[in-house]
Amino acid sequence: MTSIFRTVMGADFDRLHPQLQRRFSVGLASGEACTGRGVMTRIWHGPSYIKPFLLVGATRNILLPRTGRNVPFTIENVPYTDSFGRETVTFVRTFHLPGRARRFDAQMVLGPRGDRIVDYLGTHQHLASELRFHAEPDGSLLIRSGEHRFREGPVDVRVPELIGATAEVRERYDDAAGRFRIQVRVVNRRFGPLFGYEGSFVASYTDVRRCGVRAGLRPVREEPRV
């Protein structure tokens, strides 16, 4: 067995910086979880008319309706087996903004053919997106989202481009600083940039077989469809 990220990237995985290979080797096979702690030097969002849309998403731990500078940040990547028997890795990001922390939750699952990763967003996994992973020439990792789908009960529909968005994540390891550096942009084709953040963090690893999955990391509802 190998991590879901190595599986989907194949030989491209070996082109990543060794520290990124370690971080994206978290999984049931390695028995490791990864926690990143650092600072987002900038959290931003688009024009003011976008904020109501961000506030709605924030009720399910999707999207960020706040801006800030030098915001303490945590990301928890913990593998577990979901209620449908699938290996899942959490991507729970907590932004410790003044007055109230905000979370952006996601859980990643390998697609049935092993050629893609499905990213379930939020506390109830109502939104799902296909992700593509690419190793860049400098050893950094580029992640791009594809089609978004809304799933609830019998409903399974593609989210129209008018209200959907495309996410682009760039992550690299800074050898000089000994830190991971990350940049995220979420853009709507019609309305332009919705929100994003950039900053850096250090990573620590724990034995998930010993520590388990802490309360609150798993979603309230799990979606069976991939």
C-alpha positions in Angstrom: 0.0 0.0 0.0 1.0 3.6 -0.5 -0.5 7.0 0.1 -3.4 8.2 -1.9 -1.3 11.1 -3.2 1.6 8.9 -4.4 -1.0 6.6 -6.1 -2.6 9.4 -8.1 0.6 11.1 -9.0 2.6 8.0 -10.0 6.2 8.7 -11.0 5.6 12.4 -10.8 5.5 12.1 -7.0 9.2 11.4 -7.0 9.9 14.8 -8.5 8.6 16.6 -5.4 11.0 18.0 -2.8 11.8 15.3 -0.2 9.9 17.2 2.5 6.8 17.4 0.3 7.1 13.7 -0.4 7.2 13.1 3.4 4.2 15.4 4.0 2.1 13.8 1.3 3.0 10.3 2.3 0.6 10.6 5.3 -1.9 7.7 5.1 -3.0 4.5 6.6 0.0 2.7 5.1 2.6 5.0 6.7 0.5 5.3 9.9 1.4 8.9 10.1 -0.6 12.1 10.5 0.8 15.6 9.8 0.1 18.8 11.6 1.3 22.1 10.2 1.5 25.2 12.4 2.5 28.6 11.2 1.3 32.0 10.1 -0.8 33.2 7.1 0.9 36.5 6.2 -2.2 37.5 4.3 -5.8 36.4 4.0 -7.9 38.2 1.5 -11.2 38.2 -0.3 -12.6 39.8 -3.4 -15.0 42.8 -3.7 -17.6 43.5 -0.9 -20.5 42.1 -2.9 -18.8 38.7 -2.7 -18.8 38.6 1.1 -22.5 37.4 1.6 -21.5 34.3 -0.6 -18.5 33.7 1.6 -20.6 34.0 4.8 -23.0 31.4 3.6 -20.1 29.0 2.8 -18.6 29.7 6.2 -21.6 28.2 8.0 -20.5 24.8 6.8 -16.7 25.5 7.2 -16.3 26.3 3.5 -14.7 29.6 2.3 -13.4 32.4 4.4 -15.4 35.6 4.9 -12.6 37.4 6.8 -9.3 39.1 5.9 -6.2 39.5 8.0 -2.5 39.8 8.3 -0.1 37.5 10.2 -2.9 35.2 11.3 -1.8 32.0 13.2 -2.8 28.9 11.2 -3.1 25.2 11.7 -3.6 22.4 9.1 -4.4 18.9 10.2 -3.8 16.0 7.7 -5.0 12.9 9.4 -5.8 9.6 7.7 -8.7 7.4 8.7 -11.2 4.9 7.2 -14.6 6.5 6.6 -17.9 4.8 7.2 -17.9 3.5 3.6 -14.5 1.8 4.0 -12.5 4.4 2.0 -9.2 5.7 3.1 -9.6 9.4 3.8 -7.2 12.2 4.6 -8.4 15.3 6.4 -7.4 18.8 5.3 -8.8 20.8 8.1 -7.4 24.4 8.2 -8.0 26.6 11.2 -7.3 30.3 11.0 -7.0 31.9 14.4 -8.5 35.3 13.5 -9.1 37.9 16.2 -12.3 37.2 18.1 -13.2 34.0 16.3 -11.3 31.1 14.7 -12.5 30.1 11.2 -12.2 26.6 9.7 -12.0 25.5 6.1 -12.7 21.7 6.1 -12.0 19.2 3.4 -11.5 15.4 3.3 -9.7 13.8 0.4 -10.6 10.3 -1.0 -9.0 8.4 -3.9 -11.3 8.0 -6.9 -12.4 4.4 -7.7 -9.9 4.1 -10.7 -7.0 5.5 -8.7 -6.4 8.3 -11.2 -7.9 11.3 -9.3 -8.6 12.5 -5.8 -12.1 13.7 -4.8 -12.1 16.6 -2.4 -15.2 16.7 -0.2 -15.7 20.2 1.2 -17.3 21.3 4.4 -18.9 19.7 7.4 -21.6 17.8 5.4 -19.7 17.0 2.2 -22.3 18.6 0.1 -19.7 19.9 -2.4 -17.2 17.6 -4.1 -14.4 18.5 -6.5 -11.9 16.6 -8.5 -8.3 17.5 -7.8 -5.2 17.2 -10.1 -1.8 17.1 -8.6 1.4 18.1 -10.4 5.1 18.3 -9.4 6.6 21.5 -10.7 10.2 21.7 -12.1 11.5 23.2 -8.8 10.0 20.3 -6.7 7.0 22.3 -5.6 3.4 20.9 -5.7 0.6 22.4 -7.8 -3.0 21.4 -7.0 -5.9 22.5 -9.3 -9.6 21.8 -8.8 -11.8 20.6 -11.6 -15.6 20.2 -11.8 -17.6 20.8 -8.7 -20.7 18.8 -7.8 -23.5 19.3 -5.3 -24.7 16.1 -3.6 -27.5 15.7 -1.2 -29.9 12.7 -1.0 -30.8 11.8 -4.6 -29.5 15.1 -5.9 -26.1 15.0 -7.8 -25.7 18.0 -10.0 -22.8 19.9 -11.5 -22.3 23.3 -10.0 -22.7 25.9 -12.8 -19.6 28.0 -13.5 -21.6 31.2 -12.7 -21.6 30.2 -9.0 -18.7 27.7 -8.9 -15.0 28.4 -8.5 -11.6 27.1 -9.3 -9.0 26.6 -6.6 -5.3 26.6 -7.2 -2.9 25.6 -4.4 0.9 26.0 -4.6 3.0 24.4 -1.9 6.8 24.3 -1.7 9.5 23.7 0.9 11.9 26.5 1.7 15.2 24.9 2.7 16.8 28.1 3.9 13.9 28.8 6.3 13.0 25.2 7.1 9.4 25.9 6.4 6.6 24.9 4.0 5.3 27.9 2.0 1.7 27.8 0.7 -0.4 30.1 -1.6 -4.1 29.5 -2.3 -6.3 31.3 -4.8 -10.0 30.6 -5.4 -11.4 32.3 -8.5 -14.9 32.5 -10.1 -14.9 32.7 -13.9 -17.5 35.5 -13.8 -16.7 37.5 -10.7 -12.9 37.0 -10.5 -10.9 36.2 -7.3 -13.1 35.2 -4.4 -10.6 34.6 -1.6 -7.2 33.3 -0.9 -4.3 33.1 1.6 -0.5 32.8 1.7 2.0 32.0 4.4 4.2 29.4 5.8 4.3 26.6 8.4 6.4 23.9 10.0 5.2 20.3 10.1 5.2 17.7 12.8 4.3 14.0 12.5 2.4 11.7 14.8 1.5 8.0 14.9 -2.2 8.0 14.0 -2.5 4.4 15.1 -1.6 5.5 18.6 -3.2 8.9 18.7 -6.3 8.3 16.5 -8.5 11.0 15.0 -9.4 13.8 17.4 -13.0 14.7 18.0 -14.3 17.2 15.5 -12.1 16.4 12.6 -14.4 14.1 10.8 -17.4 15.6 8.9 -20.9 15.5 10.3 -22.2 13.7 7.2 -20.3 11.5 4.8 -21.1 11.3 1.1 -20.9 7.8 -0.5 -20.6 8.9 -4.1 -17.3 9.6 -5.8 
